Amino acid sequence: MGDGMEITRPSQTDGRTYCSEGDGPVFTMLTLLTAMYIVVQAASSEADPIRVLVTGAAGQIAYSLLYSIAKGDVFGKDQPIILVLLDISPMLPVLDGVVMELQDCALPLLREVIPTDKVEVGFKDLDAAILVGSMPRKEGMERKDLLKANVAIFKTQGAALEKYAKKTVRVLVVGNPANTNCLIASKSAPSIPKENFSCLTRLDHNRARSQVGQSQKAPSRKGD
């Protein structure tokens, strides 16, 4: 980042921000929010804030998710939260804009928002980690290239969980290929129980249903 760089808030295609009038951002990740109830078990029954990390926090998927976490849709309406936003260094100006939007909302459960590009800050004392960030598949990239890139990312994040997070941390992997990335992260954090790791595999589930339905010449809704 150069001196004098202007920090702007991320613009959305529909022209709305978190605190716009109306129904707010259109959240299309209902499956993600459902899966996150696994993480709700980590929430304390007391009023102490829990520390929640979202990686890839400057991206559009995270943008649709952060407001729901901050206002209590995921961890409960009585659970204060410290929200940690982790992304790569070039995305820090965007993260600053996201932080300002969350601050503008004055959400009563949101105790603090911490933007960072450092794993030792991002993974410190976590109660929950939502690993959204991953290497996307680009044009001309073979699947083995994608896997190789994500192995490095999730090995690093798993090692950071092992070193800095609480041993009771609950981890949800969103970045694709989610099942492979989840396994890599889990194996890189051997002291954290395997049952504390989960991943979003609805796409794989739907594909399996479709294949079973096709093989049985039946609608996929009957393929369970």
Secondary structure in CASP SS format (residue, H / E / C, confidence):
PFRMAT SS
TARGET T0000
AUTHOR 0000-0000-0000
METHOD secondary structure of the structure
MODEL  1
M C 1.00
G C 1.00
D C 1.00
G C 1.00
M C 1.00
E C 1.00
I C 1.00
T C 1.00
R C 1.00
P C 1.00
S C 1.00
Q C 1.00
T C 1.00
D C 1.00
G C 1.00
R C 1.00
T C 1.00
Y C 1.00
C C 1.00
S C 1.00
E C 1.00
G C 1.00
D C 1.00
G C 1.00
P C 1.00
V C 1.00
F C 1.00
T C 1.00
M C 1.00
L H 1.00
T H 1.00
L H 1.00
L H 1.00
T H 1.00
A H 1.00
M C 1.00
Y H 1.00
I H 1.00
V H 1.00
V H 1.00
Q C 1.00
A C 1.00
A C 1.00
S C 1.00
S C 1.00
E C 1.00
A C 1.00
D C 1.00
P C 1.00
I E 1.00
R E 1.00
V E 1.00
L E 1.00
V E 1.00
T E 1.00
G C 1.00
A C 1.00
A C 1.00
G C 1.00
Q H 1.00
I H 1.00
A H 1.00
Y H 1.00
S H 1.00
L H 1.00
L H 1.00
Y H 1.00
S H 1.00
I H 1.00
A H 1.00
K C 1.00
G C 1.00
D C 1.00
V C 1.00
F C 1.00
G C 1.00
K C 1.00
D C 1.00
Q C 1.00
P C 1.00
I E 1.00
I E 1.00
L E 1.00
V E 1.00
L E 1.00
L E 1.00
D C 1.00
I C 1.00
S H 1.00
P H 1.00
M H 1.00
L H 1.00
P H 1.00
V H 1.00
L H 1.00
D H 1.00
G H 1.00
V H 1.00
V H 1.00
M H 1.00
E H 1.00
L H 1.00
Q H 1.00
D H 1.00
C H 1.00
A C 1.00
L C 1.00
P C 1.00
L C 1.00
L E 1.00
R E 1.00
E E 1.00
V E 1.00
I E 1.00
P E 1.00
T E 1.00
D C 1.00
K C 1.00
V H 1.00
E H 1.00
V H 1.00
G H 1.00
F C 1.00
K C 1.00
D C 1.00
L C 1.00
D C 1.00
A E 1.00
A E 1.00
I E 1.00
L E 1.00
V C 1.00
G C 1.00
S C 1.00
M C 1.00
P C 1.00
R C 1.00
K C 1.00
E C 1.00
G C 1.00
M C 1.00
E C 1.00
R H 1.00
K H 1.00
D H 1.00
L H 1.00
L H 1.00
K H 1.00
A H 1.00
N H 1.00
V H 1.00
A H 1.00
I H 1.00
F H 1.00
K H 1.00
T H 1.00
Q H 1.00
G H 1.00
A H 1.00
A H 1.00
L H 1.00
E H 1.00
K H 1.00
Y H 1.00
A C 1.00
K C 1.00
K C 1.00
T C 1.00
V C 1.00
R E 1.00
V E 1.00
L E 1.00
V E 1.00
V C 1.00
G C 1.00
N C 1.00
P C 1.00
A H 1.00
N H 1.00
T H 1.00
N H 1.00
C H 1.00
L H 1.00
I H 1.00
A H 1.00
S H 1.00
K H 1.00
S C 1.00
A C 1.00
P C 1.00
S C 1.00
I C 1.00
P C 1.00
K H 1.00
E H 1.00
N H 1.00
F E 1.00
S E 1.00
C E 1.00
L C 1.00
T C 1.00
R H 1.00
L H 1.00
D H 1.00
H H 1.00
N H 1.00
R H 1.00
A H 1.00
R H 1.00
S H 1.00
Q H 1.00
V H 1.00
G H 1.00
Q H 1.00
S H 1.00
Q C 1.00
K C 1.00
A C 1.00
P C 1.00
S H 1.00
R H 1.00
K H 1.00
G C 1.00
D C 1.00
END
